[in-house]
Structure formats: C-alpha cells, structure tokens
Amino acid sequence: MTKIALITGASRGLGAALAEELAATHHVVAVGKTTGALEELDDRIQAAGGVSTLAPMDITVEAAMQQLCRSIYDRWGKLDLWVHTAVHAAPLAPAGHIGPKDFDKSVLTNITATARLIGYISPLLGTEGRALFFDDPKAGNAFFGAYGATKGAQVALARSWQAESAKTGPVVKILSPAAMPTATRARFHPGEDRSTLASPASEAKRLLGDILS
C-alpha cells in the first residue's frame, strides 16, 4: 500500500530536501507558496523515479488547509507522515521595535496555522502515523523577539501534542537540524561563510534515517 507523506513548507531548503528524500518511499504531497519552486521540486522527484502531488497553498489560509486535508482523505483516506517545516522568519529587531505586520505574520504562520494543522491532520495520521517538527531554539536571544517567541511557541505546541499522544499515537517527533545554508538562516546571518554549513540534502538523510528505519 502506498505511503503518503505531507510536507508543509516544501518549496525550498530543508522542506524540499526532505521531500526529495521521502519520495523514494512515499507519495509526497508538497505544500508551499511558490509554484515555480514546487514545480522544480516535482521535476527532481520525477527524475529520481518518485511521485509527488503539488499543493501551491498558503498554510495561513484556513479554507485552503481544510480543502487540502479533505482532498487527502478523499484520495487516500489517511496520512503516514506529516513533516512541518513552514515558518516565517521575521527580520531581526530589538524587542521594542518589532514591526507589527512582521509580528502578526509570525504569530499567524508559526503559531495559529500550526495549531490549526494539528487539528486537521491528527485524524488523518490516526494512531499509526508520524509527525515531524523542527526545533530552532532562538527564544530569548537578542533581536530574535518575533521569530524566537513564535518559533518557540510552535515547538511548545508540538511538545504538548507529543505528550498527549504518547500512549495513543500518532508518534510526534521534534528534531534538531544542524545549521544549513537556507534562506531563513541567511536572513539572520548575512555574510557568514556558508561553506561550513551542512547541506539540506545531507541533513534530510540524517534526520530521516532513524525515523524511517
């Protein structure tokens, strides 16, 4: 029976690399806002012999996520794996100077949308499925107020779900990626030597190694 993996935030970076790695064993449903990047991802997956379904959607649009989950249920009846890499990386700023629009977008993307998705996706995962989240502990760091607070809240939601489902399933994992040359990191560390960072492809392979074995 075909295994189905949903990846939210699959356009680029770690999400795209995880999609490519998973496509060897799963039908990948790739969600992202950038259609062109999703199409390039699909080309790479197909070239490697995999299969994907593209969903160019914004996770903050509630109706779109409802439609997505209903479509997954109608087509496959379940999910085996949900990988959540979508995040909004607000610009660095002193806590007293955080832009209201950036903060609101951070809350909507990193907290509100994640909470909604847990509610929609949990029934699709059932008792046997798995959900993966990714920690990036910046909470409390200077100038990381918007990102650190909302990314920390996202991970806190995942940890609560993990505790609640420990005996009943699904299995919820919070993983810690190494530093990678992604667009998110570039916003926070412009000008750093990117040659010393781990590639998203190698991190995808490492992170999924124990999970899927």
Secondary structure, DSSP 8 states (H G I E B T S, - for coil): ---EEEEET-SSHHHHHHHHHHTTTSEEEEEES-HHHHHHHHHHHHHTT--EEEEE--TT-HHHHHHHHHHHHHHHS--SEEEE--------B-GGG--HHHHHHHIIIIIIHHHHHHHHHHHHHTTT-EEEEE----TT-TTBHHHHHHHHHHHHHHHHHHHHTTTTS-EEEEE-------HHHHHHSTT--GGGS--HHHHHHHHHHHHH-
